[in-house]
């Protein structure tokens, strides 16, 4: 069968010769031109894909930066407000200055909490959309293999489509993990604070709650303001307890183990050397617990 091509001048299908048999236009270089156009189209597609991926990556970095900045600001205002309560309990600030700063910090916390909720809502929507796409891509891959297994489509088609579907699944899994991590960060207000500092802040919160009635009786804080502060302190204490609770429970367990070791030694169950070795290990864990 004679090989043919399309004349670019008249648009007719003609034998592949030097010139078009209908209009006489040269056909030399046609294949090279077609090859160049195909390569150019592939290059443009790659560039468009790179631009899209670059935009998506920039959005990802922007969201991550937004989350970190937002949560740092929210955490700082919680800590500043809590420390202010501790200073009030120690008599280091007047009621007027306390109320002014307390209102400022509380207003900012409400604003940042609103931003946090809006960002969380947007990320949850994105996460649900990525999960839906991921489930669909996995279903398509499974369906493709089943169709090949029953003989509906050739294995060549499976081999052609599988790499694209696998890449899509991997990308969606990465995006899903990233979004889950961002949402987790948005839930943890005290992230980044060292355990020892968290323990100190918890102590300030407890001490401040216990001192409020005394401050009211002493005329250093009115009753209405004291109740407002009490409610805020309880909320902050719940945040702190959620972070330090496990460490606190582990500390209690280790101290109980120390007491049990002393009793075991006194009744002769363990030797003095065994007692000292076990106590050393427990004390090392206690020292690391709040680092």
Secondary structure as a PSIPRED ss2 file (coil, helix, strand):
# PSIPRED VFORMAT (PSIPRED V4.0)

   1 X C   1.000  0.000  0.000
   2 X C   1.000  0.000  0.000
   3 X C   1.000  0.000  0.000
   4 X E   0.000  0.000  1.000
   5 X E   0.000  0.000  1.000
   6 X E   0.000  0.000  1.000
   7 X C   1.000  0.000  0.000
   8 X C   1.000  0.000  0.000
   9 X C   1.000  0.000  0.000
  10 X C   1.000  0.000  0.000
  11 X C   1.000  0.000  0.000
  12 X C   1.000  0.000  0.000
  13 X E   0.000  0.000  1.000
  14 X E   0.000  0.000  1.000
  15 X E   0.000  0.000  1.000
  16 X C   1.000  0.000  0.000
  17 X C   1.000  0.000  0.000
  18 X C   1.000  0.000  0.000
  19 X E   0.000  0.000  1.000
  20 X C   1.000  0.000  0.000
  21 X C   1.000  0.000  0.000
  22 X C   1.000  0.000  0.000
  23 X C   1.000  0.000  0.000
  24 X C   1.000  0.000  0.000
  25 X C   1.000  0.000  0.000
  26 X E   0.000  0.000  1.000
  27 X C   1.000  0.000  0.000
  28 X C   1.000  0.000  0.000
  29 X C   1.000  0.000  0.000
  30 X H   0.000  1.000  0.000
  31 X H   0.000  1.000  0.000
  32 X H   0.000  1.000  0.000
  33 X H   0.000  1.000  0.000
  34 X H   0.000  1.000  0.000
  35 X H   0.000  1.000  0.000
  36 X H   0.000  1.000  0.000
  37 X H   0.000  1.000  0.000
  38 X H   0.000  1.000  0.000
  39 X H   0.000  1.000  0.000
  40 X H   0.000  1.000  0.000
  41 X H   0.000  1.000  0.000
  42 X H   0.000  1.000  0.000
  43 X H   0.000  1.000  0.000
  44 X H   0.000  1.000  0.000
  45 X H   0.000  1.000  0.000
  46 X H   0.000  1.000  0.000
  47 X H   0.000  1.000  0.000
  48 X H   0.000  1.000  0.000
  49 X H   0.000  1.000  0.000
  50 X H   0.000  1.000  0.000
  51 X H   0.000  1.000  0.000
  52 X H   0.000  1.000  0.000
  53 X H   0.000  1.000  0.000
  54 X H   0.000  1.000  0.000
  55 X H   0.000  1.000  0.000
  56 X H   0.000  1.000  0.000
  57 X H   0.000  1.000  0.000
  58 X H   0.000  1.000  0.000
  59 X H   0.000  1.000  0.000
  60 X H   0.000  1.000  0.000
  61 X H   0.000  1.000  0.000
  62 X H   0.000  1.000  0.000
  63 X H   0.000  1.000  0.000
  64 X H   0.000  1.000  0.000
  65 X H   0.000  1.000  0.000
  66 X H   0.000  1.000  0.000
  67 X H   0.000  1.000  0.000
  68 X H   0.000  1.000  0.000
  69 X H   0.000  1.000  0.000
  70 X H   0.000  1.000  0.000
  71 X H   0.000  1.000  0.000
  72 X H   0.000  1.000  0.000
  73 X H   0.000  1.000  0.000
  74 X H   0.000  1.000  0.000
  75 X H   0.000  1.000  0.000
  76 X H   0.000  1.000  0.000
  77 X H   0.000  1.000  0.000
  78 X H   0.000  1.000  0.000
  79 X H   0.000  1.000  0.000
  80 X H   0.000  1.000  0.000
  81 X H   0.000  1.000  0.000
  82 X H   0.000  1.000  0.000
  83 X H   0.000  1.000  0.000
  84 X H   0.000  1.000  0.000
  85 X H   0.000  1.000  0.000
  86 X H   0.000  1.000  0.000
  87 X H   0.000  1.000  0.000
  88 X H   0.000  1.000  0.000
  89 X H   0.000  1.000  0.000
  90 X C   1.000  0.000  0.000
  91 X C   1.000  0.000  0.000
  92 X C   1.000  0.000  0.000
  93 X C   1.000  0.000  0.000
  94 X C   1.000  0.000  0.000
  95 X H   0.000  1.000  0.000
  96 X H   0.000  1.000  0.000
  97 X H   0.000  1.000  0.000
  98 X H   0.000  1.000  0.000
  99 X H   0.000  1.000  0.000
 100 X H   0.000  1.000  0.000
 101 X H   0.000  1.000  0.000
 102 X H   0.000  1.000  0.000
 103 X H   0.000  1.000  0.000
 104 X H   0.000  1.000  0.000
 105 X H   0.000  1.000  0.000
 106 X H   0.000  1.000  0.000
 107 X H   0.000  1.000  0.000
 108 X H   0.000  1.000  0.000
 109 X H   0.000  1.000  0.000
 110 X H   0.000  1.000  0.000
 111 X H   0.000  1.000  0.000
 112 X H   0.000  1.000  0.000
 113 X H   0.000  1.000  0.000
 114 X H   0.000  1.000  0.000
 115 X H   0.000  1.000  0.000
 116 X H   0.000  1.000  0.000
 117 X H   0.000  1.000  0.000
 118 X H   0.000  1.000  0.000
 119 X H   0.000  1.000  0.000
 120 X H   0.000  1.000  0.000
 121 X H   0.000  1.000  0.000
 122 X H   0.000  1.000  0.000
 123 X H   0.000  1.000  0.000
 124 X H   0.000  1.000  0.000
 125 X H   0.000  1.000  0.000
 126 X H   0.000  1.000  0.000
 127 X H   0.000  1.000  0.000
 128 X H   0.000  1.000  0.000
 129 X H   0.000  1.000  0.000
 130 X H   0.000  1.000  0.000
 131 X H   0.000  1.000  0.000
 132 X H   0.000  1.000  0.000
 133 X H   0.000  1.000  0.000
 134 X H   0.000  1.000  0.000
 135 X H   0.000  1.000  0.000
 136 X H   0.000  1.000  0.000
 137 X H   0.000  1.000  0.000
 138 X H   0.000  1.000  0.000
 139 X H   0.000  1.000  0.000
 140 X H   0.000  1.000  0.000
 141 X H   0.000  1.000  0.000
 142 X H   0.000  1.000  0.000
 143 X H   0.000  1.000  0.000
 144 X H   0.000  1.000  0.000
 145 X H   0.000  1.000  0.000
 146 X H   0.000  1.000  0.000
 147 X H   0.000  1.000  0.000
 148 X H   0.000  1.000  0.000
 149 X H   0.000  1.000  0.000
 150 X C   1.000  0.000  0.000
 151 X C   1.000  0.000  0.000
 152 X C   1.000  0.000  0.000
 153 X C   1.000  0.000  0.000
 154 X C   1.000  0.000  0.000
 155 X H   0.000  1.000  0.000
 156 X H   0.000  1.000  0.000
 157 X H   0.000  1.000  0.000
 158 X H   0.000  1.000  0.000
 159 X H   0.000  1.000  0.000
 160 X H   0.000  1.000  0.000
 161 X H   0.000  1.000  0.000
 162 X H   0.000  1.000  0.000
 163 X H   0.000  1.000  0.000
 164 X H   0.000  1.000  0.000
 165 X H   0.000  1.000  0.000
 166 X H   0.000  1.000  0.000
 167 X H   0.000  1.000  0.000
 168 X H   0.000  1.000  0.000
 169 X H   0.000  1.000  0.000
 170 X H   0.000  1.000  0.000
 171 X H   0.000  1.000  0.000
 172 X H   0.000  1.000  0.000
 173 X H   0.000  1.000  0.000
 174 X H   0.000  1.000  0.000
 175 X H   0.000  1.000  0.000
 176 X H   0.000  1.000  0.000
 177 X H   0.000  1.000  0.000
 178 X H   0.000  1.000  0.000
 179 X H   0.000  1.000  0.000
 180 X H   0.000  1.000  0.000
 181 X H   0.000  1.000  0.000
 182 X H   0.000  1.000  0.000
 183 X H   0.000  1.000  0.000
 184 X H   0.000  1.000  0.000
 185 X H   0.000  1.000  0.000
 186 X H   0.000  1.000  0.000
 187 X H   0.000  1.000  0.000
 188 X C   1.000  0.000  0.000
 189 X C   1.000  0.000  0.000
 190 X C   1.000  0.000  0.000
 191 X C   1.000  0.000  0.000
 192 X C   1.000  0.000  0.000
 193 X C   1.000  0.000  0.000
 194 X C   1.000  0.000  0.000
 195 X H   0.000  1.000  0.000
 196 X H   0.000  1.000  0.000
 197 X H   0.000  1.000  0.000
 198 X H   0.000  1.000  0.000
 199 X H   0.000  1.000  0.000
 200 X H   0.000  1.000  0.000
 201 X H   0.000  1.000  0.000
 202 X H   0.000  1.000  0.000
 203 X H   0.000  1.000  0.000
 204 X H   0.000  1.000  0.000
 205 X H   0.000  1.000  0.000
 206 X H   0.000  1.000  0.000
 207 X H   0.000  1.000  0.000
 208 X H   0.000  1.000  0.000
 209 X H   0.000  1.000  0.000
 210 X H   0.000  1.000  0.000
 211 X H   0.000  1.000  0.000
 212 X H   0.000  1.000  0.000
 213 X H   0.000  1.000  0.000
 214 X H   0.000  1.000  0.000
 215 X H   0.000  1.000  0.000
 216 X H   0.000  1.000  0.000
 217 X H   0.000  1.000  0.000
 218 X C   1.000  0.000  0.000
 219 X C   1.000  0.000  0.000
 220 X C   1.000  0.000  0.000
 221 X C   1.000  0.000  0.000
 222 X C   1.000  0.000  0.000
 223 X H   0.000  1.000  0.000
 224 X H   0.000  1.000  0.000
 225 X H   0.000  1.000  0.000
 226 X H   0.000  1.000  0.000
 227 X H   0.000  1.000  0.000
 228 X H   0.000  1.000  0.000
 229 X H   0.000  1.000  0.000
 230 X H   0.000  1.000  0.000
 231 X H   0.000  1.000  0.000
 232 X H   0.000  1.000  0.000
 233 X H   0.000  1.000  0.000
 234 X H   0.000  1.000  0.000
 235 X H   0.000  1.000  0.000
 236 X H   0.000  1.000  0.000
 237 X H   0.000  1.000  0.000
 238 X H   0.000  1.000  0.000
 239 X H   0.000  1.000  0.000
 240 X H   0.000  1.000  0.000
 241 X H   0.000  1.000  0.000
 242 X H   0.000  1.000  0.000
 243 X H   0.000  1.000  0.000
 244 X H   0.000  1.000  0.000
 245 X H   0.000  1.000  0.000
 246 X H   0.000  1.000  0.000
 247 X H   0.000  1.000  0.000
 248 X H   0.000  1.000  0.000
 249 X H   0.000  1.000  0.000
 250 X H   0.000  1.000  0.000
 251 X H   0.000  1.000  0.000
 252 X H   0.000  1.000  0.000
 253 X H   0.000  1.000  0.000
 254 X H   0.000  1.000  0.000
 255 X H   0.000  1.000  0.000
 256 X H   0.000  1.000  0.000
 257 X H   0.000  1.000  0.000
 258 X H   0.000  1.000  0.000
 259 X H   0.000  1.000  0.000
 260 X H   0.000  1.000  0.000
 261 X H   0.000  1.000  0.000
 262 X H   0.000  1.000  0.000
 263 X H   0.000  1.000  0.000
 264 X H   0.000  1.000  0.000
 265 X H   0.000  1.000  0.000
 266 X H   0.000  1.000  0.000
 267 X C   1.000  0.000  0.000
 268 X C   1.000  0.000  0.000
 269 X C   1.000  0.000  0.000
 270 X C   1.000  0.000  0.000
 271 X C   1.000  0.000  0.000
 272 X H   0.000  1.000  0.000
 273 X H   0.000  1.000  0.000
 274 X H   0.000  1.000  0.000
 275 X H   0.000  1.000  0.000
 276 X H   0.000  1.000  0.000
 277 X H   0.000  1.000  0.000
 278 X H   0.000  1.000  0.000
 279 X H   0.000  1.000  0.000
 280 X H   0.000  1.000  0.000
 281 X H   0.000  1.000  0.000
 282 X H   0.000  1.000  0.000
 283 X H   0.000  1.000  0.000
 284 X H   0.000  1.000  0.000
 285 X H   0.000  1.000  0.000
 286 X H   0.000  1.000  0.000
 287 X H   0.000  1.000  0.000
 288 X H   0.000  1.000  0.000
 289 X H   0.000  1.000  0.000
 290 X C   1.000  0.000  0.000
 291 X C   1.000  0.000  0.000
